[in-house]
Structures are given as C-alpha cells and as structure tokens.
C-alpha cells in the first residue's frame, strides 16, 4: 500500500470523558475543545520504555522553557507531557517573569495523563489525552518537549502509518520506515507554530547523523531562521543509556544555511551558559550525511588533517574489503547443536561447520581465528538441501526441529527448505559487531560466523595487508567518526558504516614481525597498544604523516572516545587542553 493510500486511513484519538481533544472555535474565535469517547491505542497501556518515554531532568527543562517563553500571553504546547516536568517548568517560568503564558499538554498514556492532571501542573481544559500525531493543529508560539524515541517498526502498524503520514504531510515525501517516532513528532509540531514561532526539543543524538533525518535537516534549513544544537558530556538521563542533544529552532517561516553547535562539559556548564566549544556548521553538510557534529569536537590540528589531506591519502574500506553481517539461522539452539545432540543423532562432520557466534569466543586469542580453542567454537548444522543425500541421523534431527516448532520460527518458515541457513560463507577477516575496540581477526581457520560478527571479504590486496592497515590510530579515529554507538558507548558496526572507514591502501603486509607484535598485544588484552603498533610503520613510513600529525590523530581519537563514553564510570581519559 502506498503512503498516499495509507494516509487516507482515519486516525483514532485516545481520550476519556473529561479530556479535551477535538479542536474547534467558539463565537469569539478563541480556541476551545470538546470531548470524544474512543478507546486508547495500544501504546497507551505500554511501559515508559515501550513508549520511548524518559522524563527530563530539571536543568534541561529549565533551559528549554526559559528559551521558549518570550512575551506576555505566549501560547506553548508540550506534545508528550509525561509526568509534567516541562509543564511545571513552563508554569514556574511564566509566573516568575509575569508572562501569563497559555500552556497546553498532550499525553497518550492514560495513567500518566491522569496522574499529571492530579498534580495540578496543567489546566485540565488545556490537557489533551491523545496520540499527539492525531491532534489537529492549533496555533501556538512555541512547542517544547521530549518526544518518544521508539522505532516505527516497534509500534502497532496503524500507529506507524499515522506517524509516517504525519511526517509526509510536512516533508512532502515518504519518511524512511527505519526511523523513530521522534521525527514525526517534531515535524507535526511545526504545523502548530505561528510565523516566528519556535521549537525546543530534547532529541536523540541520532538526529546529527542518521540518514532518515537528512530530509528533516533540509526542512529545518528552509523553514527556520535560526538553528542551534547543544550537546552535554554529562548524561541528561542517568537512569538510561541514551545520548541526547537539545534542539533550539527559532523564527519559523524564515530560513538559514547554518546551525550553531555548542558542546558543554556538564549540565552545570549548560546552566551557566559556558560552552567548551561553539561552531557554525553548514546545514547542507548535515543533509549530505557528513558527520560534522563529531568533526566539530576535534582539536583544531586534527580537524584540518581529517579534511582533504587524509581523504587524498586514504581510501574507504569498501574499496579493500566488503563487509556483510554474518548468517542468521533462526534458532541458535537447534542450529548449533550441543555435543550430546551430535552424538544422539549421529550427525556427521560434513554437516557441522565450525562457527563463531559471539565476540566472547575471541578473547585472549590474538590476531588469528586458528588460535580460538576448538572447545570454544560452536558448530553450525548445515546439511545438504538434497534430502536424498542426508544420513538417517540428519533426517531425524530435522524431524525433531519440525516437531519442536523450529520450522515455524520466522526466519525458518520464510525459507525453503527451512533447515538450510542461507548466506553461509567463509570470510577472510572477522570483526565483532558490538564492541568497545573493534578488533579485526584473520580467518585462517576457515570458520563461519553468525550475525554477531561482521564478515569481511577481500576486494584487493591480501588479508595480512588489510589487517596491518586496520591496526593504527587512524582507524580508531575513523571508527569514532563513522561508526555509531549504543548508549554507554559500545560501538555497533554495520556494513555501510564500516565500509566508510578510511584506511591506508597497503598492497602488502608491513611484515611478519609487525603482525606478531599485534598478535601479542591482542592476546594480552592490550587493545590500544595493538592499534598504536601500526602508527610508525603504516602511518609514518607508508603514508608519510609526520610525528606531530600522528600525535594529533591519537589525541583526536581519545577526545571523541571521551564524548562517546559520556557519563560512564571509567570513561576514557580526556586529552589535555
């Protein structure tokens, strides 16, 4: 079904008999509301985590509320009011400055809505229990809040359609379905703004780099006269691992080609208005997918070096190696049988492929897959697709999987035959997907790997040369610039981002002694030393960088790692200066 067709579906608005929802006008033209009685959508009964709802600390709410309120009689909307933190701050700010602001709140979750009303932080006649994306726009001067961060694919289909339609209504194009609900929230919020109005939102750090947000940045540049993004190293949400930024978009109806980026060390520094850095970035660079919000954090020498000079000297990893996610079997227990099952069913070695299914299996094994002890390896059940060539034991094991319901697992039931795991190939190199330090291993043992690892297949050169190029401080810096991280700082390597890492195109290995040095560091758990080992032979002798340039790269990698691991105990040490 096309998005245009989907958007013809009626919206279901959630509310109760005391909750104003449907907008209308009285005889004086003032805004008023009437009550409707439809059942609440599924998400209204979800947990806060399911809703993507995490409530905002006071310093952040204060900063946004103080900025949003400008003059007497301002109308302000909070589209996901939660426990009322923004509403309370807006009310206090309005009272303190004598602004007599008209404050509105919307909330989907019934219990949260009732509790917030009972707290008295909002006038009940200005409270709407609904999915904000189903609320008809009415004029306000500012929209302030912290929208849900839940992915569209994790909410009921009717609500996902409503979110995509809300985004398309503003953008004029279909939103990428891989996106999150926060983006339709922000876009729908602009439909409420008067000319000259403003947005003040707490948003995930993803907004600074994800592809699905690029059309949003284009919209911002064409529709707001001023844009500012604030990042704080100290966690704004200590109870969860979610990196966020503050967005300040002003003068709706104007346009700008730049966004001001400010970085603060702590929330106290934010409160004092004392940023560690302030930079003017081009909106067009954000739309193009450049990681300008990260590059702005680089020390000056490294920022210049990361530009044209390194681009001229290096190539994207995808020109040297193709990264793919490892295989997806559909049922780990069945497709990786234990020794007892192998004996009981007399499964032959020919149908059992040595496999890596976790980065934990690689610990202490150094540079080569052949160093992984055999008792750590799993075995992937991969029989022939020709049922006539199978042994009696293989057939019986397949029947066992059928009886056990394995054949009805999602990944299994959509393939024929269900018991053949597709896409199983022997990679040249292996890299863990979830990791603090993405090590690269030579697959000299010919093992296969599940989707907990990236599988690399050479495009040119040799495996030894590729690994030699990988272990440098330049790779550490490129990982920080190109690879996204989960909250808490754990990197998540996906093929597209891994392929964007810029590397030295070595046509041959630096030498056996060098690889043995890397192996010893990895085996001893000295991962940083393994990467530093390549700086002199690869970056200086092969690439021609100076000692000062290499030091700049090392410091830049540490600086970005410090930001990535924000608020975590034992966070990477900050570079001097």
Buried (B, 14 or more C-beta within 10 A) or exposed (E): EEBEEBBEEEBBBBBBEEBBBBBEEEEEEEBEBEEBEBEBBEBBEBEBEBBBBBBBBEBBBBBBBBBBBBEEEBBBBBBBBBBBBBBBBBBBBBEEBEBEBBBBBBBBBBEBBBBBBEEEBBBEEBBBBBBBBBBEEBEBBBBBBBBBBBBBEEBEEBBBBBBBBBBBBBBEEBBBEEBBBBBBBBBBBBBBBEEEBBBBBBBBBBBBBBEBBBBBBBBBBEBBBBBBBBBBBBBBBEEBBBBBBBBBBBBBEEEBEBBBBBBBBBBEBBBEEEBBEEBEBBBBBBBEBBBBBBBBBBBEBBBBBBEEEBEEBBBBBBBBBBBBBBBEBBBEEBBBBEEEBBEBBEBEEEBBBBBBBBBEBBEEBBBBBBBBEEEEBBBBBBBBEEEEEBBEBBEBBBEBBBEEEBBEBEEBEEEEEBBBBEEBEEBBBBBBBBBBBBBBBBBBBEBBBBBBBBBBEBEEBBBBBBBBBBBBBBBBBBBBBBBBBEBBBBBEBEBEBBBBBBBBBBEEBBEEEBBEBBBBBBBEEBBBBBBBBBBBBBBBEBBEBEEEBBBBBBBBBBBBBBBBBBBBEEBBEEBEE
